[in-house]
Amino acid sequence: MVDPLKERLDKLRKFSDSAKRRANLYAEVSGIDDKPVASSLRSLQKVPAPGKKLQKIGILLILIPEPTGITVAIGGPMVIAGRYLDKKYNPSTIHDIGHHTKKSMSTISDFKNSIM
């Protein structure tokens, strides 16, 4: 009879080893001195969000008290442009892709277990 705790421990060890290998691979690849490659890898791990920045600046301009209302006229379109960029710009990272893959794999395995 196989102990379920030992099975779980083996599974956790495999996950840990896999995570260590991936972390080492990312560290080695990001250590490349080629500037375009390093910036591409950095953008996969930390994605800029221009839409959110535009929204924040637009809201700040709207909230600044001014008698002529020029900042409100400038801030409103900035907020709208930021929302548009958020809808059209895909800010997904490697972490997001892994999270969605794991979620879909668990859904597939749940479906498989329900059939069998």
ZAPADREN-95651 format. One record per atom (N, C-alpha, C): atom name; residue number from 1; x, y, z; chain. Coordinates in Angstrom, 3 decimals, always signed. Atoms other than C-alpha are relative to their C-alpha. Example, Ala and Ser with C-alpha at 12.3 -4.5 7.8 and 13.67 -1.06 7.14 Angstrom:
2
<atom site="N" pos="1" x="+0.890" y="-1.190" z="+0.000" unit="A"/>
<atom site="CA" pos="1" x="+12.300" y="-4.500" z="+7.800" unit="A"/>
<atom site="C" pos="1" x="+0.900" y="+1.200" z="+0.000" unit="A"/>
<atom site="N" pos="2" x="-0.820" y="-1.190" z="-0.060" unit="A"/>
<atom site="CA" pos="2" x="+13.670" y="-1.060" z="+7.140" unit="A"/>
<atom site="C" pos="2" x="-0.770" y="+1.090" z="+0.730" unit="A"/>
END
This chain:
116
<atom site="N" pos="1" x="+0.844" y="-1.178" z="+0.000" unit="A"/>
<atom site="CA" pos="1" x="+0.000" y="+0.000" z="+0.000" unit="A"/>
<atom site="C" pos="1" x="+0.894" y="+1.247" z="+0.000" unit="A"/>
<atom site="N" pos="2" x="-0.803" y="-1.210" z="+0.150" unit="A"/>
<atom site="CA" pos="2" x="+1.384" y="+3.392" z="-0.999" unit="A"/>
<atom site="C" pos="2" x="-0.540" y="+1.076" z="+0.937" unit="A"/>
<atom site="N" pos="3" x="+0.386" y="-1.055" z="-0.947" unit="A"/>
<atom site="CA" pos="3" x="+1.376" y="+6.158" z="+1.577" unit="A"/>
<atom site="C" pos="3" x="-0.346" y="+1.279" z="-0.768" unit="A"/>
<atom site="N" pos="4" x="+0.368" y="-1.212" z="+0.741" unit="A"/>
<atom site="CA" pos="4" x="-0.541" y="+9.237" z="+0.284" unit="A"/>
<atom site="C" pos="4" x="+0.885" y="+1.197" z="+0.332" unit="A"/>
<atom site="N" pos="5" x="-0.893" y="-1.109" z="-0.359" unit="A"/>
<atom site="CA" pos="5" x="+1.771" y="+11.571" z="+2.190" unit="A"/>
<atom site="C" pos="5" x="+1.308" y="-0.070" z="-0.777" unit="A"/>
<atom site="N" pos="6" x="-1.230" y="+0.149" z="+0.783" unit="A"/>
<atom site="CA" pos="6" x="+4.811" y="+10.113" z="+0.434" unit="A"/>
<atom site="C" pos="6" x="-0.235" y="+0.382" z="-1.462" unit="A"/>
<atom site="N" pos="7" x="+0.326" y="-0.397" z="+1.378" unit="A"/>
<atom site="CA" pos="7" x="+3.078" y="+10.541" z="-2.926" unit="A"/>
<atom site="C" pos="7" x="-0.046" y="+1.516" z="-0.119" unit="A"/>
<atom site="N" pos="8" x="+0.107" y="-1.469" z="+0.017" unit="A"/>
<atom site="CA" pos="8" x="+2.297" y="+14.165" z="-2.094" unit="A"/>
<atom site="C" pos="8" x="+1.381" y="+0.639" z="+0.117" unit="A"/>
<atom site="N" pos="9" x="-1.357" y="-0.513" z="-0.178" unit="A"/>
<atom site="CA" pos="9" x="+5.883" y="+14.745" z="-0.928" unit="A"/>
<atom site="C" pos="9" x="+0.814" y="-0.151" z="-1.282" unit="A"/>
<atom site="N" pos="10" x="-0.701" y="+0.192" z="+1.273" unit="A"/>
<atom site="CA" pos="10" x="+7.262" y="+13.260" z="-4.166" unit="A"/>
<atom site="C" pos="10" x="-0.472" y="+1.011" z="-1.045" unit="A"/>
<atom site="N" pos="11" x="+0.553" y="-0.964" z="+0.945" unit="A"/>
<atom site="CA" pos="11" x="+4.929" y="+15.472" z="-6.173" unit="A"/>
<atom site="C" pos="11" x="+0.536" y="+1.398" z="+0.285" unit="A"/>
<atom site="N" pos="12" x="-0.524" y="-1.316" z="-0.371" unit="A"/>
<atom site="CA" pos="12" x="+6.046" y="+18.566" z="-4.236" unit="A"/>
<atom site="C" pos="12" x="+1.477" y="+0.128" z="-0.346" unit="A"/>
<atom site="N" pos="13" x="-1.424" y="-0.028" z="+0.370" unit="A"/>
<atom site="CA" pos="13" x="+9.704" y="+17.654" z="-4.792" unit="A"/>
<atom site="C" pos="13" x="+0.162" y="+0.216" z="-1.506" unit="A"/>
<atom site="N" pos="14" x="-0.079" y="-0.171" z="+1.455" unit="A"/>
<atom site="CA" pos="14" x="+9.102" y="+17.369" z="-8.535" unit="A"/>
<atom site="C" pos="14" x="-0.332" y="+1.436" z="-0.391" unit="A"/>
<atom site="N" pos="15" x="+0.345" y="-1.402" z="+0.286" unit="A"/>
<atom site="CA" pos="15" x="+7.376" y="+20.774" z="-8.580" unit="A"/>
<atom site="C" pos="15" x="+1.143" y="+0.928" z="+0.387" unit="A"/>
<atom site="N" pos="16" x="-1.102" y="-0.835" z="-0.471" unit="A"/>
<atom site="CA" pos="16" x="+10.233" y="+22.278" z="-6.582" unit="A"/>
<atom site="C" pos="16" x="+1.190" y="-0.076" z="-0.953" unit="A"/>
<atom site="N" pos="17" x="-1.109" y="+0.164" z="+0.945" unit="A"/>
<atom site="CA" pos="17" x="+12.876" y="+20.832" z="-8.903" unit="A"/>
<atom site="C" pos="17" x="-0.289" y="+0.711" z="-1.315" unit="A"/>
<atom site="N" pos="18" x="+0.376" y="-0.662" z="+1.249" unit="A"/>
<atom site="CA" pos="18" x="+10.982" y="+22.087" z="-11.931" unit="A"/>
<atom site="C" pos="18" x="+0.103" y="+1.514" z="+0.139" unit="A"/>
<atom site="N" pos="19" x="-0.066" y="-1.449" z="-0.221" unit="A"/>
<atom site="CA" pos="19" x="+10.675" y="+25.585" z="-10.450" unit="A"/>
<atom site="C" pos="19" x="+1.447" y="+0.475" z="+0.086" unit="A"/>
<atom site="N" pos="20" x="-1.417" y="-0.366" z="-0.100" unit="A"/>
<atom site="CA" pos="20" x="+14.402" y="+25.638" z="-9.621" unit="A"/>
<atom site="C" pos="20" x="+0.656" y="+0.008" z="-1.380" unit="A"/>
<atom site="N" pos="21" x="-0.584" y="+0.050" z="+1.353" unit="A"/>
<atom site="CA" pos="21" x="+15.331" y="+24.581" z="-13.153" unit="A"/>
<atom site="C" pos="21" x="-0.453" y="+1.195" z="-0.835" unit="A"/>
<atom site="N" pos="22" x="+0.494" y="-1.151" z="+0.764" unit="A"/>
<atom site="CA" pos="22" x="+13.089" y="+27.262" z="-14.673" unit="A"/>
<atom site="C" pos="22" x="+0.640" y="+1.294" z="+0.479" unit="A"/>
<atom site="N" pos="23" x="-0.607" y="-1.220" z="-0.538" unit="A"/>
<atom site="CA" pos="23" x="+14.471" y="+29.929" z="-12.333" unit="A"/>
<atom site="C" pos="23" x="+1.455" y="+0.110" z="-0.448" unit="A"/>
<atom site="N" pos="24" x="-1.391" y="-0.013" z="+0.462" unit="A"/>
<atom site="CA" pos="24" x="+18.042" y="+28.939" z="-13.222" unit="A"/>
<atom site="C" pos="24" x="+0.086" y="+0.318" z="-1.490" unit="A"/>
<atom site="N" pos="25" x="+0.009" y="-0.276" z="+1.432" unit="A"/>
<atom site="CA" pos="25" x="+17.201" y="+28.987" z="-16.922" unit="A"/>
<atom site="C" pos="25" x="-0.263" y="+1.476" z="-0.263" unit="A"/>
<atom site="N" pos="26" x="+0.295" y="-1.421" z="+0.173" unit="A"/>
<atom site="CA" pos="26" x="+15.648" y="+32.460" z="-16.682" unit="A"/>
<atom site="C" pos="26" x="+1.182" y="+0.861" z="+0.437" unit="A"/>
<atom site="N" pos="27" x="-1.149" y="-0.773" z="-0.465" unit="A"/>
<atom site="CA" pos="27" x="+18.639" y="+33.705" z="-14.689" unit="A"/>
<atom site="C" pos="27" x="+1.144" y="-0.050" z="-1.012" unit="A"/>
<atom site="N" pos="28" x="-1.070" y="+0.129" z="+0.987" unit="A"/>
<atom site="CA" pos="28" x="+21.086" y="+32.345" z="-17.265" unit="A"/>
<atom site="C" pos="28" x="-0.316" y="+0.783" z="-1.276" unit="A"/>
<atom site="N" pos="29" x="+0.370" y="-0.682" z="+1.227" unit="A"/>
<atom site="CA" pos="29" x="+19.153" y="+33.728" z="-20.217" unit="A"/>
<atom site="C" pos="29" x="+0.009" y="+1.513" z="+0.196" unit="A"/>
<atom site="N" pos="30" x="+0.019" y="-1.446" z="-0.234" unit="A"/>
<atom site="CA" pos="30" x="+18.687" y="+37.147" z="-18.624" unit="A"/>
<atom site="C" pos="30" x="+1.410" y="+0.551" z="+0.219" unit="A"/>
<atom site="N" pos="31" x="-1.377" y="-0.442" z="-0.159" unit="A"/>
<atom site="CA" pos="31" x="+22.433" y="+37.282" z="-18.000" unit="A"/>
<atom site="C" pos="31" x="+0.704" y="+0.272" z="-1.320" unit="A"/>
<atom site="N" pos="32" x="-0.582" y="-0.265" z="+1.313" unit="A"/>
<atom site="CA" pos="32" x="+23.042" y="+37.576" z="-21.731" unit="A"/>
<atom site="C" pos="32" x="+0.231" y="+1.505" z="-0.131" unit="A"/>
<atom site="N" pos="33" x="-0.357" y="-1.411" z="+0.100" unit="A"/>
<atom site="CA" pos="33" x="+24.774" y="+40.871" z="-22.500" unit="A"/>
<atom site="C" pos="33" x="-0.654" y="+0.713" z="-1.175" unit="A"/>
<atom site="N" pos="34" x="+0.651" y="-0.613" z="+1.145" unit="A"/>
<atom site="CA" pos="34" x="+22.767" y="+41.474" z="-25.644" unit="A"/>
<atom site="C" pos="34" x="-1.180" y="+0.846" z="+0.491" unit="A"/>
<atom site="N" pos="35" x="+1.011" y="-0.937" z="-0.519" unit="A"/>
<atom site="CA" pos="35" x="+20.624" y="+44.542" z="-24.858" unit="A"/>
<atom site="C" pos="35" x="-1.412" y="-0.296" z="-0.516" unit="A"/>
<atom site="N" pos="36" x="+1.378" y="+0.267" z="+0.460" unit="A"/>
<atom site="CA" pos="36" x="+17.620" y="+43.756" z="-27.124" unit="A"/>
<atom site="C" pos="36" x="-0.597" y="-1.271" z="+0.603" unit="A"/>
<atom site="N" pos="37" x="+0.503" y="+1.246" z="-0.576" unit="A"/>
<atom site="CA" pos="37" x="+17.348" y="+40.185" z="-25.816" unit="A"/>
<atom site="C" pos="37" x="-0.356" y="+0.209" z="+1.467" unit="A"/>
<atom site="N" pos="38" x="+0.266" y="-0.238" z="-1.417" unit="A"/>
<atom site="CA" pos="38" x="+17.589" y="+41.322" z="-22.198" unit="A"/>
<atom site="C" pos="38" x="-1.255" y="+0.852" z="+0.187" unit="A"/>
<atom site="N" pos="39" x="+1.198" y="-0.832" z="-0.139" unit="A"/>
<atom site="CA" pos="39" x="+14.930" y="+44.002" z="-22.722" unit="A"/>
<atom site="C" pos="39" x="-1.253" y="-0.785" z="-0.372" unit="A"/>
<atom site="N" pos="40" x="+1.150" y="+0.830" z="+0.369" unit="A"/>
<atom site="CA" pos="40" x="+12.617" y="+41.489" z="-24.430" unit="A"/>
<atom site="C" pos="40" x="-0.387" y="-0.923" z="+1.147" unit="A"/>
<atom site="N" pos="41" x="+0.292" y="+0.887" z="-1.124" unit="A"/>
<atom site="CA" pos="41" x="+12.939" y="+39.061" z="-21.545" unit="A"/>
<atom site="C" pos="41" x="-0.551" y="+0.785" z="+1.187" unit="A"/>
<atom site="N" pos="42" x="+0.502" y="-0.834" z="-1.089" unit="A"/>
<atom site="CA" pos="42" x="+12.397" y="+41.867" z="-19.049" unit="A"/>
<atom site="C" pos="42" x="-1.456" y="+0.380" z="-0.249" unit="A"/>
<atom site="N" pos="43" x="+1.377" y="-0.378" z="+0.315" unit="A"/>
<atom site="CA" pos="43" x="+9.233" y="+42.892" z="-20.873" unit="A"/>
<atom site="C" pos="43" x="-0.953" y="-1.179" z="+0.151" unit="A"/>
<atom site="N" pos="44" x="+0.856" y="+1.159" z="-0.227" unit="A"/>
<atom site="CA" pos="44" x="+7.936" y="+39.322" z="-20.620" unit="A"/>
<atom site="C" pos="44" x="-0.289" y="-0.203" z="+1.481" unit="A"/>
<atom site="N" pos="45" x="+0.197" y="+0.176" z="-1.428" unit="A"/>
<atom site="CA" pos="45" x="+8.366" y="+39.381" z="-16.855" unit="A"/>
<atom site="C" pos="45" x="-0.686" y="+1.202" z="+0.642" unit="A"/>
<atom site="N" pos="46" x="+0.607" y="-1.211" z="-0.551" unit="A"/>
<atom site="CA" pos="46" x="+7.326" y="+42.966" z="-16.168" unit="A"/>
<atom site="C" pos="46" x="-0.484" y="+0.851" z="-1.167" unit="A"/>
<atom site="N" pos="47" x="+0.576" y="-0.664" z="+1.162" unit="A"/>
<atom site="CA" pos="47" x="+4.967" y="+44.488" z="-18.694" unit="A"/>
<atom site="C" pos="47" x="-0.382" y="+1.430" z="+0.350" unit="A"/>
<atom site="N" pos="48" x="+0.441" y="-1.375" z="-0.258" unit="A"/>
<atom site="CA" pos="48" x="+4.503" y="+48.256" z="-18.946" unit="A"/>
<atom site="C" pos="48" x="-1.496" y="+0.123" z="-0.261" unit="A"/>
<atom site="N" pos="49" x="+1.439" y="-0.214" z="+0.157" unit="A"/>
<atom site="CA" pos="49" x="+0.927" y="+49.469" z="-18.639" unit="A"/>
<atom site="C" pos="49" x="-0.247" y="+1.457" z="-0.350" unit="A"/>
<atom site="N" pos="50" x="+0.168" y="-1.408" z="+0.370" unit="A"/>
<atom site="CA" pos="50" x="+0.611" y="+52.703" z="-20.641" unit="A"/>
<atom site="C" pos="50" x="-1.419" y="+0.504" z="+0.240" unit="A"/>
<atom site="N" pos="51" x="+1.385" y="-0.426" z="-0.212" unit="A"/>
<atom site="CA" pos="51" x="-3.178" y="+52.750" z="-20.312" unit="A"/>
<atom site="C" pos="51" x="-0.254" y="+0.426" z="+1.434" unit="A"/>
<atom site="N" pos="52" x="+0.187" y="-0.340" z="-1.421" unit="A"/>
<atom site="CA" pos="52" x="-3.095" y="+52.764" z="-16.528" unit="A"/>
<atom site="C" pos="52" x="+0.710" y="+1.305" z="+0.347" unit="A"/>
<atom site="N" pos="53" x="-0.726" y="-1.245" z="-0.259" unit="A"/>
<atom site="CA" pos="53" x="-0.492" y="+55.524" z="-16.517" unit="A"/>
<atom site="C" pos="53" x="-0.769" y="+1.200" z="-0.530" unit="A"/>
<atom site="N" pos="54" x="+0.790" y="-1.090" z="+0.563" unit="A"/>
<atom site="CA" pos="54" x="-2.601" y="+57.681" z="-18.821" unit="A"/>
<atom site="C" pos="54" x="-1.232" y="+0.289" z="+0.845" unit="A"/>
<atom site="N" pos="55" x="+1.179" y="-0.196" z="-0.846" unit="A"/>
<atom site="CA" pos="55" x="-5.660" y="+57.104" z="-16.640" unit="A"/>
<atom site="C" pos="55" x="+0.364" y="+0.738" z="+1.285" unit="A"/>
<atom site="N" pos="56" x="-0.411" y="-0.648" z="-1.251" unit="A"/>
<atom site="CA" pos="56" x="-3.787" y="+58.095" z="-13.482" unit="A"/>
<atom site="C" pos="56" x="+0.323" y="+1.474" z="-0.222" unit="A"/>
<atom site="N" pos="57" x="-0.340" y="-1.393" z="+0.291" unit="A"/>
<atom site="CA" pos="57" x="-2.398" y="+61.254" z="-15.065" unit="A"/>
<atom site="C" pos="57" x="-1.261" y="+0.799" z="-0.302" unit="A"/>
<atom site="N" pos="58" x="+1.247" y="-0.680" z="+0.323" unit="A"/>
<atom site="CA" pos="58" x="-5.833" y="+62.151" z="-16.465" unit="A"/>
<atom site="C" pos="58" x="-0.840" y="+0.286" z="+1.236" unit="A"/>
<atom site="N" pos="59" x="+0.764" y="-0.213" z="-1.248" unit="A"/>
<atom site="CA" pos="59" x="-7.511" y="+61.689" z="-13.068" unit="A"/>
<atom site="C" pos="59" x="+0.655" y="+1.085" z="+0.841" unit="A"/>
<atom site="N" pos="60" x="-0.689" y="-1.056" z="-0.750" unit="A"/>
<atom site="CA" pos="60" x="-4.839" y="+63.818" z="-11.417" unit="A"/>
<atom site="C" pos="60" x="-0.274" y="+1.375" z="-0.600" unit="A"/>
<atom site="N" pos="61" x="+0.294" y="-1.279" z="+0.642" unit="A"/>
<atom site="CA" pos="61" x="-5.418" y="+66.548" z="-13.983" unit="A"/>
<atom site="C" pos="61" x="-1.436" y="+0.451" z="+0.274" unit="A"/>
<atom site="N" pos="62" x="+1.390" y="-0.355" z="-0.297" unit="A"/>
<atom site="CA" pos="62" x="-9.159" y="+66.397" z="-13.381" unit="A"/>
<atom site="C" pos="62" x="-0.145" y="+0.494" z="+1.431" unit="A"/>
<atom site="N" pos="63" x="+0.136" y="-0.348" z="-1.413" unit="A"/>
<atom site="CA" pos="63" x="-8.709" y="+66.634" z="-9.625" unit="A"/>
<atom site="C" pos="63" x="+0.730" y="+1.285" z="+0.394" unit="A"/>
<atom site="N" pos="64" x="-0.724" y="-1.236" z="-0.313" unit="A"/>
<atom site="CA" pos="64" x="-6.359" y="+69.639" z="-9.775" unit="A"/>
<atom site="C" pos="64" x="-0.975" y="+1.177" z="-0.133" unit="A"/>
<atom site="N" pos="65" x="+0.925" y="-1.140" z="+0.096" unit="A"/>
<atom site="CA" pos="65" x="-8.426" y="+72.733" z="-8.942" unit="A"/>
<atom site="C" pos="65" x="+0.616" y="+1.120" z="-0.847" unit="A"/>
<atom site="N" pos="66" x="-0.461" y="-1.078" z="+0.873" unit="A"/>
<atom site="CA" pos="66" x="-8.131" y="+75.379" z="-11.636" unit="A"/>
<atom site="C" pos="66" x="-1.236" y="+0.778" z="-0.477" unit="A"/>
<atom site="N" pos="67" x="+1.194" y="-0.779" z="+0.368" unit="A"/>
<atom site="CA" pos="67" x="-10.487" y="+78.247" z="-12.489" unit="A"/>
<atom site="C" pos="67" x="-0.366" y="-0.069" z="-1.486" unit="A"/>
<atom site="N" pos="68" x="+0.317" y="-0.026" z="+1.430" unit="A"/>
<atom site="CA" pos="68" x="-10.202" y="+77.998" z="-16.293" unit="A"/>
<atom site="C" pos="68" x="-0.534" y="-1.336" z="-0.516" unit="A"/>
<atom site="N" pos="69" x="+0.510" y="+1.307" z="+0.415" unit="A"/>
<atom site="CA" pos="69" x="-10.955" y="+74.250" z="-16.572" unit="A"/>
<atom site="C" pos="69" x="+0.777" y="-0.655" z="-1.119" unit="A"/>
<atom site="N" pos="70" x="-0.810" y="+0.589" z="+1.079" unit="A"/>
<atom site="CA" pos="70" x="-8.179" y="+73.497" z="-19.050" unit="A"/>
<atom site="C" pos="70" x="+0.459" y="-1.407" z="+0.373" unit="A"/>
<atom site="N" pos="71" x="-0.469" y="+1.329" z="-0.409" unit="A"/>
<atom site="CA" pos="71" x="-6.895" y="+70.581" z="-17.002" unit="A"/>
<atom site="C" pos="71" x="-1.119" y="-1.029" z="-0.081" unit="A"/>
<atom site="N" pos="72" x="+1.119" y="+0.930" z="+0.138" unit="A"/>
<atom site="CA" pos="72" x="-10.378" y="+69.031" z="-16.970" unit="A"/>
<atom site="C" pos="72" x="-0.194" y="-0.363" z="-1.471" unit="A"/>
<atom site="N" pos="73" x="+0.145" y="+0.259" z="+1.432" unit="A"/>
<atom site="CA" pos="73" x="-10.557" y="+69.376" z="-20.750" unit="A"/>
<atom site="C" pos="73" x="+1.114" y="-0.906" z="-0.518" unit="A"/>
<atom site="N" pos="74" x="-1.111" y="+0.865" z="+0.409" unit="A"/>
<atom site="CA" pos="74" x="-7.186" y="+67.646" z="-21.064" unit="A"/>
<atom site="C" pos="74" x="-0.083" y="-1.353" z="+0.700" unit="A"/>
<atom site="N" pos="75" x="+0.025" y="+1.225" z="-0.800" unit="A"/>
<atom site="CA" pos="75" x="-7.691" y="+65.071" z="-18.290" unit="A"/>
<atom site="C" pos="75" x="-1.050" y="-0.996" z="-0.446" unit="A"/>
<atom site="N" pos="76" x="+1.068" y="+0.902" z="+0.436" unit="A"/>
<atom site="CA" pos="76" x="-10.985" y="+63.656" z="-19.585" unit="A"/>
<atom site="C" pos="76" x="+0.399" y="-0.876" z="-1.169" unit="A"/>
<atom site="N" pos="77" x="-0.442" y="+0.847" z="+1.117" unit="A"/>
<atom site="CA" pos="77" x="-9.646" y="+62.517" z="-22.959" unit="A"/>
<atom site="C" pos="77" x="+1.156" y="-0.935" z="+0.360" unit="A"/>
<atom site="N" pos="78" x="-1.095" y="+0.880" z="-0.418" unit="A"/>
<atom site="CA" pos="78" x="-6.556" y="+61.122" z="-21.240" unit="A"/>
<atom site="C" pos="78" x="-0.547" y="-1.245" z="+0.691" unit="A"/>
<atom site="N" pos="79" x="+0.606" y="+1.152" z="-0.675" unit="A"/>
<atom site="CA" pos="79" x="-8.727" y="+58.903" z="-19.045" unit="A"/>
<atom site="C" pos="79" x="-0.642" y="-0.925" z="-1.026" unit="A"/>
<atom site="N" pos="80" x="+0.647" y="+0.807" z="+1.042" unit="A"/>
<atom site="CA" pos="80" x="-10.721" y="+57.743" z="-22.080" unit="A"/>
<atom site="C" pos="80" x="+1.044" y="-0.732" z="-0.846" unit="A"/>
<atom site="N" pos="81" x="-1.071" y="+0.646" z="+0.779" unit="A"/>
<atom site="CA" pos="81" x="-7.528" y="+57.052" z="-24.048" unit="A"/>
<atom site="C" pos="81" x="+0.652" y="-1.126" z="+0.802" unit="A"/>
<atom site="N" pos="82" x="-0.575" y="+1.042" z="-0.848" unit="A"/>
<atom site="CA" pos="82" x="-6.125" y="+55.094" z="-21.099" unit="A"/>
<atom site="C" pos="82" x="-0.881" y="-1.234" z="+0.068" unit="A"/>
<atom site="N" pos="83" x="+0.929" y="+1.143" z="-0.021" unit="A"/>
<atom site="CA" pos="83" x="-9.236" y="+52.926" z="-20.924" unit="A"/>
<atom site="C" pos="83" x="+0.036" y="-0.740" z="-1.335" unit="A"/>
<atom site="N" pos="84" x="-0.079" y="+0.628" z="+1.316" unit="A"/>
<atom site="CA" pos="84" x="-9.042" y="+52.303" z="-24.668" unit="A"/>
<atom site="C" pos="84" x="+1.275" y="-0.836" z="-0.120" unit="A"/>
<atom site="N" pos="85" x="-1.255" y="+0.752" z="+0.056" unit="A"/>
<atom site="CA" pos="85" x="-5.388" y="+51.264" z="-24.381" unit="A"/>
<atom site="C" pos="85" x="-0.051" y="-1.244" z="+0.867" unit="A"/>
<atom site="N" pos="86" x="+0.123" y="+1.181" z="-0.854" unit="A"/>
<atom site="CA" pos="86" x="-6.235" y="+48.914" z="-21.517" unit="A"/>
<atom site="C" pos="86" x="-0.777" y="-1.107" z="-0.698" unit="A"/>
<atom site="N" pos="87" x="+0.784" y="+1.010" z="+0.706" unit="A"/>
<atom site="CA" pos="87" x="-8.783" y="+47.168" z="-23.724" unit="A"/>
<atom site="C" pos="87" x="+0.772" y="-0.588" z="-1.177" unit="A"/>
<atom site="N" pos="88" x="-0.687" y="+0.449" z="+1.203" unit="A"/>
<atom site="CA" pos="88" x="-6.555" y="+46.945" z="-26.796" unit="A"/>
<atom site="C" pos="88" x="+1.392" y="-0.558" z="+0.258" unit="A"/>
<atom site="N" pos="89" x="-1.371" y="+0.412" z="-0.295" unit="A"/>
<atom site="CA" pos="89" x="-3.143" y="+46.395" z="-25.169" unit="A"/>
<atom site="C" pos="89" x="-0.033" y="-1.215" z="+0.914" unit="A"/>
<atom site="N" pos="90" x="+0.001" y="+1.234" z="-0.774" unit="A"/>
<atom site="CA" pos="90" x="-2.443" y="+42.906" z="-23.808" unit="A"/>
<atom site="C" pos="90" x="+1.166" y="+0.010" z="+0.992" unit="A"/>
<atom site="N" pos="91" x="-1.089" y="-0.070" z="-0.980" unit="A"/>
<atom site="CA" pos="91" x="-0.466" y="+43.224" z="-20.556" unit="A"/>
<atom site="C" pos="91" x="+0.313" y="-1.335" z="+0.670" unit="A"/>
<atom site="N" pos="92" x="-0.242" y="+1.290" z="-0.638" unit="A"/>
<atom site="CA" pos="92" x="-0.017" y="+39.473" z="-19.975" unit="A"/>
<atom site="C" pos="92" x="+1.498" y="-0.282" z="+0.078" unit="A"/>
<atom site="N" pos="93" x="-1.396" y="+0.365" z="-0.219" unit="A"/>
<atom site="CA" pos="93" x="+3.264" y="+38.147" z="-18.610" unit="A"/>
<atom site="C" pos="93" x="+0.123" y="-1.518" z="-0.021" unit="A"/>
<atom site="N" pos="94" x="-0.223" y="+1.445" z="-0.067" unit="A"/>
<atom site="CA" pos="94" x="+4.817" y="+34.699" z="-18.398" unit="A"/>
<atom site="C" pos="94" x="-0.758" y="-0.584" z="+1.186" unit="A"/>
<atom site="N" pos="95" x="+0.707" y="+0.468" z="-1.186" unit="A"/>
<atom site="CA" pos="95" x="+3.315" y="+34.373" z="-14.910" unit="A"/>
<atom site="C" pos="95" x="-1.483" y="-0.192" z="-0.298" unit="A"/>
<atom site="N" pos="96" x="+1.418" y="+0.108" z="+0.348" unit="A"/>
<atom site="CA" pos="96" x="-0.190" y="+35.002" z="-16.275" unit="A"/>
<atom site="C" pos="96" x="-0.261" y="-1.203" z="-0.901" unit="A"/>
<atom site="N" pos="97" x="+0.163" y="+1.124" z="+0.912" unit="A"/>
<atom site="CA" pos="97" x="+0.269" y="+32.465" z="-19.046" unit="A"/>
<atom site="C" pos="97" x="+0.102" y="-1.319" z="+0.764" unit="A"/>
<atom site="N" pos="98" x="-0.128" y="+1.207" z="-0.823" unit="A"/>
<atom site="CA" pos="98" x="+1.466" y="+29.850" z="-16.549" unit="A"/>
<atom site="C" pos="98" x="-1.216" y="-0.223" z="+0.883" unit="A"/>
<atom site="N" pos="99" x="+1.172" y="+0.100" z="-0.872" unit="A"/>
<atom site="CA" pos="99" x="-1.446" y="+30.615" z="-14.229" unit="A"/>
<atom site="C" pos="99" x="-1.211" y="-0.509" z="-0.783" unit="A"/>
<atom site="N" pos="100" x="+1.138" y="+0.441" z="+0.808" unit="A"/>
<atom site="CA" pos="100" x="-4.024" y="+30.209" z="-17.003" unit="A"/>
<atom site="C" pos="100" x="+0.185" y="-1.424" z="-0.503" unit="A"/>
<atom site="N" pos="101" x="-0.263" y="+1.369" z="+0.435" unit="A"/>
<atom site="CA" pos="101" x="-2.344" y="+27.043" z="-18.258" unit="A"/>
<atom site="C" pos="101" x="-0.285" y="-0.979" z="+1.120" unit="A"/>
<atom site="N" pos="102" x="+0.250" y="+0.872" z="-1.149" unit="A"/>
<atom site="CA" pos="102" x="-2.425" y="+25.533" z="-14.778" unit="A"/>
<atom site="C" pos="102" x="-1.494" y="-0.110" z="+0.284" unit="A"/>
<atom site="N" pos="103" x="+1.447" y="-0.007" z="-0.234" unit="A"/>
<atom site="CA" pos="103" x="-6.071" y="+26.539" z="-14.401" unit="A"/>
<atom site="C" pos="103" x="-0.719" y="-0.886" z="-1.016" unit="A"/>
<atom site="N" pos="104" x="+0.653" y="+0.828" z="+1.016" unit="A"/>
<atom site="CA" pos="104" x="-7.056" y="+24.937" z="-17.708" unit="A"/>
<atom site="C" pos="104" x="+0.372" y="-1.469" z="+0.159" unit="A"/>
<atom site="N" pos="105" x="-0.397" y="+1.393" z="-0.232" unit="A"/>
<atom site="CA" pos="105" x="-5.056" y="+21.788" z="-16.902" unit="A"/>
<atom site="C" pos="105" x="-0.802" y="-0.605" z="+1.146" unit="A"/>
<atom site="N" pos="106" x="+0.792" y="+0.533" z="-1.113" unit="A"/>
<atom site="CA" pos="106" x="-6.890" y="+21.431" z="-13.583" unit="A"/>
<atom site="C" pos="106" x="-1.442" y="-0.217" z="-0.442" unit="A"/>
<atom site="N" pos="107" x="+1.351" y="+0.179" z="+0.525" unit="A"/>
<atom site="CA" pos="107" x="-10.203" y="+21.898" z="-15.413" unit="A"/>
<atom site="C" pos="107" x="-0.077" y="-1.260" z="-0.854" unit="A"/>
<atom site="N" pos="108" x="-0.036" y="+1.202" z="+0.841" unit="A"/>
<atom site="CA" pos="108" x="-9.234" y="+19.220" z="-17.927" unit="A"/>
<atom site="C" pos="108" x="+0.099" y="-1.249" z="+0.861" unit="A"/>
<atom site="N" pos="109" x="-0.134" y="+1.183" z="-0.860" unit="A"/>
<atom site="CA" pos="109" x="-8.148" y="+16.834" z="-15.179" unit="A"/>
<atom site="C" pos="109" x="-1.273" y="-0.228" z="+0.817" unit="A"/>
<atom site="N" pos="110" x="+1.278" y="+0.177" z="-0.688" unit="A"/>
<atom site="CA" pos="110" x="-11.387" y="+17.485" z="-13.253" unit="A"/>
<atom site="C" pos="110" x="-1.031" y="-0.637" z="-0.916" unit="A"/>
<atom site="N" pos="111" x="+0.926" y="+0.581" z="+0.975" unit="A"/>
<atom site="CA" pos="111" x="-13.371" y="+16.711" z="-16.390" unit="A"/>
<atom site="C" pos="111" x="+0.334" y="-1.479" z="-0.225" unit="A"/>
<atom site="N" pos="112" x="-0.435" y="+1.385" z="+0.223" unit="A"/>
<atom site="CA" pos="112" x="-11.318" y="+13.550" z="-16.947" unit="A"/>
<atom site="C" pos="112" x="-0.372" y="-0.869" z="+1.188" unit="A"/>
<atom site="N" pos="113" x="+0.340" y="+0.772" z="-1.192" unit="A"/>
<atom site="CA" pos="113" x="-11.837" y="+12.435" z="-13.353" unit="A"/>
<atom site="C" pos="113" x="-1.497" y="-0.208" z="+0.133" unit="A"/>
<atom site="N" pos="114" x="+1.460" y="+0.150" z="-0.098" unit="A"/>
<atom site="CA" pos="114" x="-15.585" y="+13.043" z="-13.559" unit="A"/>
<atom site="C" pos="114" x="-0.525" y="-1.047" z="-0.984" unit="A"/>
<atom site="N" pos="115" x="+0.418" y="+1.001" z="+0.982" unit="A"/>
<atom site="CA" pos="115" x="-15.829" y="+10.838" z="-16.659" unit="A"/>
<atom site="C" pos="115" x="+0.370" y="-1.402" z="+0.455" unit="A"/>
<atom site="N" pos="116" x="-0.483" y="+1.337" z="-0.385" unit="A"/>
<atom site="CA" pos="116" x="-13.794" y="+7.952" z="-15.256" unit="A"/>
<atom site="C" pos="116" x="-0.514" y="-0.430" z="+1.320" unit="A"/>
END
